[in-house]
């Protein structure tokens, strides 16, 4: 680990935004084809900062 530095809330939000991957083929096609079978309460599969 690294000691002696930290990120502000705004910096963490910026990192979360720019590091969020886009859905690529074939996943976009699969998600669209199965949209009626998708669990709406579990639609975000990516880990995000809670700070």
mmJSON file of the N, C-alpha and C atoms, coordinates in Angstrom:
{"data_MODEL":{"atom_site":{
"group_PDB":["ATOM","ATOM","ATOM","ATOM","ATOM","ATOM","ATOM","ATOM","ATOM","ATOM","ATOM","ATOM","ATOM","ATOM","ATOM","ATOM","ATOM","ATOM","ATOM","ATOM","ATOM","ATOM","ATOM","ATOM","ATOM","ATOM","ATOM","ATOM","ATOM","ATOM","ATOM","ATOM","ATOM","ATOM","ATOM","ATOM","ATOM","ATOM","ATOM","ATOM","ATOM","ATOM","ATOM","ATOM","ATOM","ATOM","ATOM","ATOM","ATOM","ATOM","ATOM","ATOM","ATOM","ATOM","ATOM","ATOM","ATOM","ATOM","ATOM","ATOM","ATOM","ATOM","ATOM","ATOM","ATOM","ATOM","ATOM","ATOM","ATOM","ATOM","ATOM","ATOM","ATOM","ATOM","ATOM","ATOM","ATOM","ATOM","ATOM","ATOM","ATOM","ATOM","ATOM","ATOM","ATOM","ATOM","ATOM","ATOM","ATOM","ATOM","ATOM","ATOM","ATOM","ATOM","ATOM","ATOM","ATOM","ATOM","ATOM","ATOM","ATOM","ATOM","ATOM","ATOM","ATOM","ATOM","ATOM","ATOM","ATOM","ATOM","ATOM","ATOM","ATOM","ATOM","ATOM","ATOM","ATOM","ATOM","ATOM","ATOM","ATOM","ATOM","ATOM","ATOM","ATOM","ATOM","ATOM","ATOM","ATOM","ATOM","ATOM","ATOM","ATOM","ATOM","ATOM","ATOM","ATOM","ATOM","ATOM","ATOM","ATOM","ATOM","ATOM","ATOM","ATOM","ATOM","ATOM","ATOM","ATOM","ATOM","ATOM","ATOM","ATOM"],
"id":[1,2,3,4,5,6,7,8,9,10,11,12,13,14,15,16,17,18,19,20,21,22,23,24,25,26,27,28,29,30,31,32,33,34,35,36,37,38,39,40,41,42,43,44,45,46,47,48,49,50,51,52,53,54,55,56,57,58,59,60,61,62,63,64,65,66,67,68,69,70,71,72,73,74,75,76,77,78,79,80,81,82,83,84,85,86,87,88,89,90,91,92,93,94,95,96,97,98,99,100,101,102,103,104,105,106,107,108,109,110,111,112,113,114,115,116,117,118,119,120,121,122,123,124,125,126,127,128,129,130,131,132,133,134,135,136,137,138,139,140,141,142,143,144,145,146,147,148,149,150,151,152,153],
"type_symbol":["N","C","C","N","C","C","N","C","C","N","C","C","N","C","C","N","C","C","N","C","C","N","C","C","N","C","C","N","C","C","N","C","C","N","C","C","N","C","C","N","C","C","N","C","C","N","C","C","N","C","C","N","C","C","N","C","C","N","C","C","N","C","C","N","C","C","N","C","C","N","C","C","N","C","C","N","C","C","N","C","C","N","C","C","N","C","C","N","C","C","N","C","C","N","C","C","N","C","C","N","C","C","N","C","C","N","C","C","N","C","C","N","C","C","N","C","C","N","C","C","N","C","C","N","C","C","N","C","C","N","C","C","N","C","C","N","C","C","N","C","C","N","C","C","N","C","C","N","C","C","N","C","C"],
"label_atom_id":["N","CA","C","N","CA","C","N","CA","C","N","CA","C","N","CA","C","N","CA","C","N","CA","C","N","CA","C","N","CA","C","N","CA","C","N","CA","C","N","CA","C","N","CA","C","N","CA","C","N","CA","C","N","CA","C","N","CA","C","N","CA","C","N","CA","C","N","CA","C","N","CA","C","N","CA","C","N","CA","C","N","CA","C","N","CA","C","N","CA","C","N","CA","C","N","CA","C","N","CA","C","N","CA","C","N","CA","C","N","CA","C","N","CA","C","N","CA","C","N","CA","C","N","CA","C","N","CA","C","N","CA","C","N","CA","C","N","CA","C","N","CA","C","N","CA","C","N","CA","C","N","CA","C","N","CA","C","N","CA","C","N","CA","C","N","CA","C","N","CA","C","N","CA","C","N","CA","C"],
"label_alt_id":[null,null,null,null,null,null,null,null,null,null,null,null,null,null,null,null,null,null,null,null,null,null,null,null,null,null,null,null,null,null,null,null,null,null,null,null,null,null,null,null,null,null,null,null,null,null,null,null,null,null,null,null,null,null,null,null,null,null,null,null,null,null,null,null,null,null,null,null,null,null,null,null,null,null,null,null,null,null,null,null,null,null,null,null,null,null,null,null,null,null,null,null,null,null,null,null,null,null,null,null,null,null,null,null,null,null,null,null,null,null,null,null,null,null,null,null,null,null,null,null,null,null,null,null,null,null,null,null,null,null,null,null,null,null,null,null,null,null,null,null,null,null,null,null,null,null,null,null,null,null,null,null,null],
"label_comp_id":["UNK","UNK","UNK","UNK","UNK","UNK","UNK","UNK","UNK","UNK","UNK","UNK","UNK","UNK","UNK","UNK","UNK","UNK","UNK","UNK","UNK","UNK","UNK","UNK","UNK","UNK","UNK","UNK","UNK","UNK","UNK","UNK","UNK","UNK","UNK","UNK","UNK","UNK","UNK","UNK","UNK","UNK","UNK","UNK","UNK","UNK","UNK","UNK","UNK","UNK","UNK","UNK","UNK","UNK","UNK","UNK","UNK","UNK","UNK","UNK","UNK","UNK","UNK","UNK","UNK","UNK","UNK","UNK","UNK","UNK","UNK","UNK","UNK","UNK","UNK","UNK","UNK","UNK","UNK","UNK","UNK","UNK","UNK","UNK","UNK","UNK","UNK","UNK","UNK","UNK","UNK","UNK","UNK","UNK","UNK","UNK","UNK","UNK","UNK","UNK","UNK","UNK","UNK","UNK","UNK","UNK","UNK","UNK","UNK","UNK","UNK","UNK","UNK","UNK","UNK","UNK","UNK","UNK","UNK","UNK","UNK","UNK","UNK","UNK","UNK","UNK","UNK","UNK","UNK","UNK","UNK","UNK","UNK","UNK","UNK","UNK","UNK","UNK","UNK","UNK","UNK","UNK","UNK","UNK","UNK","UNK","UNK","UNK","UNK","UNK","UNK","UNK","UNK"],
"label_asym_id":["A","A","A","A","A","A","A","A","A","A","A","A","A","A","A","A","A","A","A","A","A","A","A","A","A","A","A","A","A","A","A","A","A","A","A","A","A","A","A","A","A","A","A","A","A","A","A","A","A","A","A","A","A","A","A","A","A","A","A","A","A","A","A","A","A","A","A","A","A","A","A","A","A","A","A","A","A","A","A","A","A","A","A","A","A","A","A","A","A","A","A","A","A","A","A","A","A","A","A","A","A","A","A","A","A","A","A","A","A","A","A","A","A","A","A","A","A","A","A","A","A","A","A","A","A","A","A","A","A","A","A","A","A","A","A","A","A","A","A","A","A","A","A","A","A","A","A","A","A","A","A","A","A"],
"label_entity_id":["1","1","1","1","1","1","1","1","1","1","1","1","1","1","1","1","1","1","1","1","1","1","1","1","1","1","1","1","1","1","1","1","1","1","1","1","1","1","1","1","1","1","1","1","1","1","1","1","1","1","1","1","1","1","1","1","1","1","1","1","1","1","1","1","1","1","1","1","1","1","1","1","1","1","1","1","1","1","1","1","1","1","1","1","1","1","1","1","1","1","1","1","1","1","1","1","1","1","1","1","1","1","1","1","1","1","1","1","1","1","1","1","1","1","1","1","1","1","1","1","1","1","1","1","1","1","1","1","1","1","1","1","1","1","1","1","1","1","1","1","1","1","1","1","1","1","1","1","1","1","1","1","1"],
"label_seq_id":[1,1,1,2,2,2,3,3,3,4,4,4,5,5,5,6,6,6,7,7,7,8,8,8,9,9,9,10,10,10,11,11,11,12,12,12,13,13,13,14,14,14,15,15,15,16,16,16,17,17,17,18,18,18,19,19,19,20,20,20,21,21,21,22,22,22,23,23,23,24,24,24,25,25,25,26,26,26,27,27,27,28,28,28,29,29,29,30,30,30,31,31,31,32,32,32,33,33,33,34,34,34,35,35,35,36,36,36,37,37,37,38,38,38,39,39,39,40,40,40,41,41,41,42,42,42,43,43,43,44,44,44,45,45,45,46,46,46,47,47,47,48,48,48,49,49,49,50,50,50,51,51,51],
"pdbx_PDB_ins_code":[null,null,null,null,null,null,null,null,null,null,null,null,null,null,null,null,null,null,null,null,null,null,null,null,null,null,null,null,null,null,null,null,null,null,null,null,null,null,null,null,null,null,null,null,null,null,null,null,null,null,null,null,null,null,null,null,null,null,null,null,null,null,null,null,null,null,null,null,null,null,null,null,null,null,null,null,null,null,null,null,null,null,null,null,null,null,null,null,null,null,null,null,null,null,null,null,null,null,null,null,null,null,null,null,null,null,null,null,null,null,null,null,null,null,null,null,null,null,null,null,null,null,null,null,null,null,null,null,null,null,null,null,null,null,null,null,null,null,null,null,null,null,null,null,null,null,null,null,null,null,null,null,null],
"Cartn_x":[0.8,0.0,0.851,0.189,0.842,0.36,1.297,0.951,1.143,0.355,0.574,-0.206,-1.139,-1.944,-3.352,-4.27,-5.667,-6.332,-7.484,-8.256,-9.455,-9.796,-11.006,-12.22,-13.375,-14.613,-14.801,-14.487,-14.626,-13.659,-12.423,-11.44,-11.884,-12.445,-12.921,-14.096,-15.002,-16.135,-15.65,-14.632,-14.061,-13.465,-12.71,-12.129,-13.21,-14.263,-15.373,-16.013,-16.196,-16.844,-15.998,-14.717,-13.884,-13.433,-13.467,-13.032,-14.187,-15.411,-16.566,-16.524,-16.407,-16.295,-17.604,-17.476,-18.659,-18.964,-20.187,-20.584,-20.235,-19.461,-19.02,-19.709,-19.599,-20.116,-19.36,-19.969,-21.359,-22.28,-21.746,-22.552,-23.732,-23.53,-24.632,-25.762,-25.409,-26.416,-27.142,-26.398,-26.998,-27.916,-27.452,-28.286,-29.562,-29.462,-30.648,-31.599,-31.069,-31.918,-32.627,-31.996,-32.558,-33.06,-33.398,-33.788,-35.014,-35.914,-37.097,-36.777,-35.605,-35.21,-34.231,-33.866,-32.854,-33.46,-32.741,-33.201,-32.965,-34.016,-33.839,-33.171,-33.242,-32.609,-31.127,-30.63,-29.212,-28.686,-28.833,-28.464,-27.076,-26.404,-25.074,-24.07,-23.251,-22.339,-20.948,-20.714,-19.382,-19.224,-18.053,-17.751,-17.502,-18.097,-17.917,-17.463,-16.884,-16.428,-17.619,-17.484,-18.533,-18.136,-16.949,-16.453,-17.096],
"Cartn_y":[-1.177,0.0,1.252,2.337,3.638,4.423,5.068,5.867,7.345,8.164,9.597,10.353,9.741,10.483,9.931,10.757,10.33,11.084,10.598,11.23,11.941,13.073,13.766,13.03,13.381,12.767,13.044,14.271,14.638,13.837,13.664,12.88,11.42,10.878,9.493,9.349,10.337,10.3,10.384,11.21,11.316,9.987,9.352,8.045,6.999,7.007,6.07,6.275,7.534,7.857,7.433,7.796,7.507,6.053,5.329,3.936,2.961,3.472,2.612,2.074,0.766,0.206,0.294,0.428,0.376,-1.085,-1.367,-2.73,-2.976,-4.001,-4.299,-5.545,-5.744,-6.949,-8.141,-9.221,-9.62,-9.292,-8.681,-8.465,-7.533,-6.476,-5.564,-6.305,-7.159,-7.928,-8.888,-9.553,-10.506,-9.777,-8.645,-7.887,-7.401,-6.929,-6.453,-7.597,-8.734,-9.878,-10.436,-10.305,-10.853,-9.767,-8.615,-7.498,-7.817,-8.646,-8.997,-10.008,-10.631,-11.617,-11.043,-9.8,-9.179,-8.71,-8.927,-8.517,-7.015,-6.204,-4.746,-4.292,-5.093,-4.694,-5.036,-5.718,-6.062,-5.706,-4.447,-4.05,-3.435,-3.221,-2.616,-3.624,-4.169,-5.236,-4.74,-3.433,-2.891,-2.352,-2.562,-2.083,-0.583,0.136,1.581,1.973,3.123,3.651,3.955,3.661,3.994,5.182,5.724,6.857,8.151],
"Cartn_z":[0.0,0.0,0.0,-0.192,-0.206,0.998,1.666,2.845,2.562,3.233,3.184,2.124,1.451,0.478,0.462,-0.007,-0.109,-1.25,-1.658,-2.726,-2.124,-2.715,-2.284,-2.842,-2.342,-2.826,-4.317,-4.749,-6.163,-7.035,-6.561,-7.319,-7.441,-6.359,-6.393,-7.352,-7.377,-8.308,-9.748,-9.994,-11.337,-11.767,-10.883,-11.211,-11.46,-10.642,-10.847,-12.214,-12.6,-13.874,-15.065,-15.061,-16.234,-16.299,-15.179,-15.214,-15.408,-15.453,-15.671,-17.102,-17.253,-18.605,-19.38,-20.679,-21.529,-21.839,-22.095,-22.426,-23.889,-24.141,-25.499,-26.029,-27.33,-27.961,-27.411,-27.086,-27.302,-26.142,-25.085,-23.887,-24.129,-24.911,-25.206,-25.919,-26.882,-27.607,-26.654,-25.786,-24.847,-23.866,-23.323,-22.391,-23.065,-24.311,-25.026,-25.349,-25.747,-26.09,-24.857,-23.704,-22.472,-21.528,-22.055,-21.191,-20.34,-20.841,-20.056,-18.956,-19.011,-18.006,-16.99,-17.152,-16.308,-14.991,-13.901,-12.581,-12.414,-12.354,-12.271,-10.978,-9.918,-8.66,-8.633,-9.671,-9.746,-11.129,-11.521,-12.874,-12.973,-11.837,-11.866,-11.328,-12.208,-11.838,-11.477,-11.486,-11.287,-9.875,-9.301,-7.959,-8.012,-7.098,-7.031,-5.635,-5.544,-4.266,-3.367,-2.097,-1.138,-0.283,-0.531,0.275,-0.133],
"occupancy":[1.0,1.0,1.0,1.0,1.0,1.0,1.0,1.0,1.0,1.0,1.0,1.0,1.0,1.0,1.0,1.0,1.0,1.0,1.0,1.0,1.0,1.0,1.0,1.0,1.0,1.0,1.0,1.0,1.0,1.0,1.0,1.0,1.0,1.0,1.0,1.0,1.0,1.0,1.0,1.0,1.0,1.0,1.0,1.0,1.0,1.0,1.0,1.0,1.0,1.0,1.0,1.0,1.0,1.0,1.0,1.0,1.0,1.0,1.0,1.0,1.0,1.0,1.0,1.0,1.0,1.0,1.0,1.0,1.0,1.0,1.0,1.0,1.0,1.0,1.0,1.0,1.0,1.0,1.0,1.0,1.0,1.0,1.0,1.0,1.0,1.0,1.0,1.0,1.0,1.0,1.0,1.0,1.0,1.0,1.0,1.0,1.0,1.0,1.0,1.0,1.0,1.0,1.0,1.0,1.0,1.0,1.0,1.0,1.0,1.0,1.0,1.0,1.0,1.0,1.0,1.0,1.0,1.0,1.0,1.0,1.0,1.0,1.0,1.0,1.0,1.0,1.0,1.0,1.0,1.0,1.0,1.0,1.0,1.0,1.0,1.0,1.0,1.0,1.0,1.0,1.0,1.0,1.0,1.0,1.0,1.0,1.0,1.0,1.0,1.0,1.0,1.0,1.0],
"B_iso_or_equiv":[0.0,0.0,0.0,0.0,0.0,0.0,0.0,0.0,0.0,0.0,0.0,0.0,0.0,0.0,0.0,0.0,0.0,0.0,0.0,0.0,0.0,0.0,0.0,0.0,0.0,0.0,0.0,0.0,0.0,0.0,0.0,0.0,0.0,0.0,0.0,0.0,0.0,0.0,0.0,0.0,0.0,0.0,0.0,0.0,0.0,0.0,0.0,0.0,0.0,0.0,0.0,0.0,0.0,0.0,0.0,0.0,0.0,0.0,0.0,0.0,0.0,0.0,0.0,0.0,0.0,0.0,0.0,0.0,0.0,0.0,0.0,0.0,0.0,0.0,0.0,0.0,0.0,0.0,0.0,0.0,0.0,0.0,0.0,0.0,0.0,0.0,0.0,0.0,0.0,0.0,0.0,0.0,0.0,0.0,0.0,0.0,0.0,0.0,0.0,0.0,0.0,0.0,0.0,0.0,0.0,0.0,0.0,0.0,0.0,0.0,0.0,0.0,0.0,0.0,0.0,0.0,0.0,0.0,0.0,0.0,0.0,0.0,0.0,0.0,0.0,0.0,0.0,0.0,0.0,0.0,0.0,0.0,0.0,0.0,0.0,0.0,0.0,0.0,0.0,0.0,0.0,0.0,0.0,0.0,0.0,0.0,0.0,0.0,0.0,0.0,0.0,0.0,0.0],
"pdbx_formal_charge":[null,null,null,null,null,null,null,null,null,null,null,null,null,null,null,null,null,null,null,null,null,null,null,null,null,null,null,null,null,null,null,null,null,null,null,null,null,null,null,null,null,null,null,null,null,null,null,null,null,null,null,null,null,null,null,null,null,null,null,null,null,null,null,null,null,null,null,null,null,null,null,null,null,null,null,null,null,null,null,null,null,null,null,null,null,null,null,null,null,null,null,null,null,null,null,null,null,null,null,null,null,null,null,null,null,null,null,null,null,null,null,null,null,null,null,null,null,null,null,null,null,null,null,null,null,null,null,null,null,null,null,null,null,null,null,null,null,null,null,null,null,null,null,null,null,null,null,null,null,null,null,null,null],
"auth_seq_id":[1,1,1,2,2,2,3,3,3,4,4,4,5,5,5,6,6,6,7,7,7,8,8,8,9,9,9,10,10,10,11,11,11,12,12,12,13,13,13,14,14,14,15,15,15,16,16,16,17,17,17,18,18,18,19,19,19,20,20,20,21,21,21,22,22,22,23,23,23,24,24,24,25,25,25,26,26,26,27,27,27,28,28,28,29,29,29,30,30,30,31,31,31,32,32,32,33,33,33,34,34,34,35,35,35,36,36,36,37,37,37,38,38,38,39,39,39,40,40,40,41,41,41,42,42,42,43,43,43,44,44,44,45,45,45,46,46,46,47,47,47,48,48,48,49,49,49,50,50,50,51,51,51],
"auth_comp_id":["UNK","UNK","UNK","UNK","UNK","UNK","UNK","UNK","UNK","UNK","UNK","UNK","UNK","UNK","UNK","UNK","UNK","UNK","UNK","UNK","UNK","UNK","UNK","UNK","UNK","UNK","UNK","UNK","UNK","UNK","UNK","UNK","UNK","UNK","UNK","UNK","UNK","UNK","UNK","UNK","UNK","UNK","UNK","UNK","UNK","UNK","UNK","UNK","UNK","UNK","UNK","UNK","UNK","UNK","UNK","UNK","UNK","UNK","UNK","UNK","UNK","UNK","UNK","UNK","UNK","UNK","UNK","UNK","UNK","UNK","UNK","UNK","UNK","UNK","UNK","UNK","UNK","UNK","UNK","UNK","UNK","UNK","UNK","UNK","UNK","UNK","UNK","UNK","UNK","UNK","UNK","UNK","UNK","UNK","UNK","UNK","UNK","UNK","UNK","UNK","UNK","UNK","UNK","UNK","UNK","UNK","UNK","UNK","UNK","UNK","UNK","UNK","UNK","UNK","UNK","UNK","UNK","UNK","UNK","UNK","UNK","UNK","UNK","UNK","UNK","UNK","UNK","UNK","UNK","UNK","UNK","UNK","UNK","UNK","UNK","UNK","UNK","UNK","UNK","UNK","UNK","UNK","UNK","UNK","UNK","UNK","UNK","UNK","UNK","UNK","UNK","UNK","UNK"],
"auth_asym_id":["A","A","A","A","A","A","A","A","A","A","A","A","A","A","A","A","A","A","A","A","A","A","A","A","A","A","A","A","A","A","A","A","A","A","A","A","A","A","A","A","A","A","A","A","A","A","A","A","A","A","A","A","A","A","A","A","A","A","A","A","A","A","A","A","A","A","A","A","A","A","A","A","A","A","A","A","A","A","A","A","A","A","A","A","A","A","A","A","A","A","A","A","A","A","A","A","A","A","A","A","A","A","A","A","A","A","A","A","A","A","A","A","A","A","A","A","A","A","A","A","A","A","A","A","A","A","A","A","A","A","A","A","A","A","A","A","A","A","A","A","A","A","A","A","A","A","A","A","A","A","A","A","A"],
"auth_atom_id":["N","CA","C","N","CA","C","N","CA","C","N","CA","C","N","CA","C","N","CA","C","N","CA","C","N","CA","C","N","CA","C","N","CA","C","N","CA","C","N","CA","C","N","CA","C","N","CA","C","N","CA","C","N","CA","C","N","CA","C","N","CA","C","N","CA","C","N","CA","C","N","CA","C","N","CA","C","N","CA","C","N","CA","C","N","CA","C","N","CA","C","N","CA","C","N","CA","C","N","CA","C","N","CA","C","N","CA","C","N","CA","C","N","CA","C","N","CA","C","N","CA","C","N","CA","C","N","CA","C","N","CA","C","N","CA","C","N","CA","C","N","CA","C","N","CA","C","N","CA","C","N","CA","C","N","CA","C","N","CA","C","N","CA","C","N","CA","C","N","CA","C","N","CA","C","N","CA","C"],
"pdbx_PDB_model_num":[1,1,1,1,1,1,1,1,1,1,1,1,1,1,1,1,1,1,1,1,1,1,1,1,1,1,1,1,1,1,1,1,1,1,1,1,1,1,1,1,1,1,1,1,1,1,1,1,1,1,1,1,1,1,1,1,1,1,1,1,1,1,1,1,1,1,1,1,1,1,1,1,1,1,1,1,1,1,1,1,1,1,1,1,1,1,1,1,1,1,1,1,1,1,1,1,1,1,1,1,1,1,1,1,1,1,1,1,1,1,1,1,1,1,1,1,1,1,1,1,1,1,1,1,1,1,1,1,1,1,1,1,1,1,1,1,1,1,1,1,1,1,1,1,1,1,1,1,1,1,1,1,1]
}}}
